[in-house]
Amino acid sequence: MTHVSDPRKVVRGSFIVLLMALTVAAGLAVVGSHGAGVPGPALAASALLPAPRAATFYPVTFTESGLKAGTTWVVELNRTPSNSGTTEIIFAEPNGTYNFTLVPPVGYAANVTNGSVTVRGGPASAEIGFSPATEPPAPSTGSGGIPLWLWVVVVLVVVLAAVAAYFGLRERKPPPSEPAAPATPRGPAEVPASASPRPPESPPGSS
């Protein structure tokens, strides 16, 4: 005997299942839009996409030569400084081009103080050479530890003062006076003819 299902029960059961499915889907959508832990349809779809790959970092090595053992030196790569007392400074960077700067230690000069390194899927490196800095020559000194240039200035001042004094005295000296005319010799004084010598007077009491 063949068992025949009641069509009304089948329709009713299908309707209940469809209603439950719609209710669950709506709940998932609401929960997902509010950022809850249960993923909504959009989050569920994004979960199907491949996850982004993490960046791979490669060593970037700076090697120095010329410094005394234990001397600290500093390199700044991509605005990140690092120092070391050994011959190497190592950074880790992904692919790309990065600028670096270097400040030589006191008493040393570097063959390069800035530049760039490029990372292309593997390690990168740069070599830095240091050499003792050339000190400026000490100024020459004369006797007593006075610099030679100061002696030159003093001598020039003395010479100029002597020249000025010489010409000043020469201008103040009066001109030589003209010699006086010789005096004309005079003869004996002439006595007028009308004048006669007076006789000597006799002393009183004589006759």
Secondary structure, 3 states (H helix, E strand, C coil): CCCCCCHHHHHHHHHHHHHHHHHHHHHHHHHHHCCCCCCCHHHHHHHCCCCCCCCCCEEEEEEEECCCCCCCEEEEECCEEEEECCCEEEEEECCEEEEEEEECCCCEEECCCEEEEEECCCCEEEEEEEEECCCCCCCCECHHHCEHHHHHHHHHHHHHHHHHHHHHHHHHCCCCCCCCCCCCCCCCCCCCCCCCCCCCCCCCCCC
